[in-house]
Structures are given as C-alpha cells and as structure tokens.
C-alpha cells in the first residue's frame, strides 16, 4: 500500500482552553484561529503520520501547521468517524500548558471552570 492524504473541509471553531488545572469555555475568538479544513497523512500501513491544519493553533507548529498529536492517540488511530471526532475535539481545544506559542490575545474565555 502507498502513503495517502485524506482531506477534510471541516470548519472547527475552538471552544475550550486548558490552562494549569482548569478547562474553560472560549467565548470569543480571532478568526485567524478558526480551522478551515485539515489533512490527515497516513503511512504505507494506514497509520497516522501527521495532521496538517489550515489555520493557526497554539498546538500546531507555526512553520508547518502540523498539529501536535499525542503518541498514544497516534498509535491507536484508525480511520473511523469516532477517531476523527476525537481528533476534531482535540483541534477545538487550546492546550496552553504545552504549546508552540501562547495567543492569549486571540480569544476570550469564561472565568468559570468546566472541570
């Protein structure tokens, strides 16, 4: 089998921010940080190689737009709706504890904790 690229034209609006020990709802966001589609790159054995987004995200490399995927998720990834939904949920979340840059200027969030 050969490498494949799967393209998805989904608009993903970030809805959550994780910082320290809290998860909060994003209430306003700069349109530059709305994801306008993404590509999933698969290797020869249909394993997840990388995900490249069309948009800015603190958890994607600003030079390549490659979204940071945790290794356990990468290793168990299968091309199913449920995995794609989990991936999109990850893209809808800003993890400010572990990010390439901190765009606090690009969004507002609710002061109440979700968890």
N, C-alpha and C positions, 0 to 999 in steps of 0.2 A: 504494500500500500504506500501511497505517497503522502507528503505533507498536505494539509488542507487549511484553508482560511474560510471561516464562517463569518458572514457579515450580517449584522443586525441593525436595523434602522429604528431603534427604540429611543425615545426621549426619556432620560432619567433625571429627575429633579431631586437633588439631595434633601433629605427630610430629617436626618439625625446627625448630631455631633457627639462624639465620645471624647471626654477630657477628664483626666485623672480618674476618679471613681464614679463618674456620672455620665448618664446619657440624657441629652436634652433635644427637644424638637427645634428644628430650624424654622424660623418664621418668615425670613426674607433672605433672598439670595441673589447675588450678581449673576446676570445671565451668562457670563463667561464660564461659570461653574456648572451650568446645566449640560449634561452629557447628551450629545446629539448623535447617538449610534456608537457601536463598538465592533471590533473584530476579535474573534477567538481563533488563535493559531494552534493547530494540532500537529503533533509529530507523525511519523510513519505508522505508529501503532495507535493512533487516535487518542493519545494522551495530551492533556493540556500543556502547551508550551508557554504561551503568554496570551495576555489580553491587552489590546491597544484601544484606548477610548478616543472619541472625538470630542474634546473639551478639556477643561482644566479640572484637576482634582488634587488635593494635598497628598493623596496616597498613590499618585502616579508620577513617574519620572517626568519632570518638566521638559527634558530634552527629547524624549522618545514617546511620551504619553502612554508608556507601558504601565498598566495598573498593577500594583503590588498584591500578589496573591499568596496567602499563607501556604507553605509546603503541604500540610495535611490535606487542605482543600484541593490543591493542585494534583496530588497523588490519587485522590479518590474521585476526581472529576469524571463524569460521564455526560454524554450529550443527551440530556433529558430536560424536560420543562422544569422539573423541580430543581435541578442543579443550576440551570440558567436563572431561575428565580432567585436562588440564594446568591448567585454572582451579582445580579442586579440589586439585591438588597445591600450587598457589600458596597457597590458603587453609589448607593443612595445614602451612605454613611461616611462622614468625615471622621477618621480616627486621628485625633490631634495628639495622641500620645506617641505615635510612631509615624511620622510623615516627612515628606521631602521638603515642604515649606508650610508655613502657618498663615493662611489667608484670613485672619480674624476680621479684616476689613471687608471681606466679600459676603458676609452673612450676619444675620441677627438670629438670636435663639431665645427660647422661652427660659426664664430663670428657674422654673420648676423642674425638678428631677423626674425622669421617666422611671429610673430604677435606682 
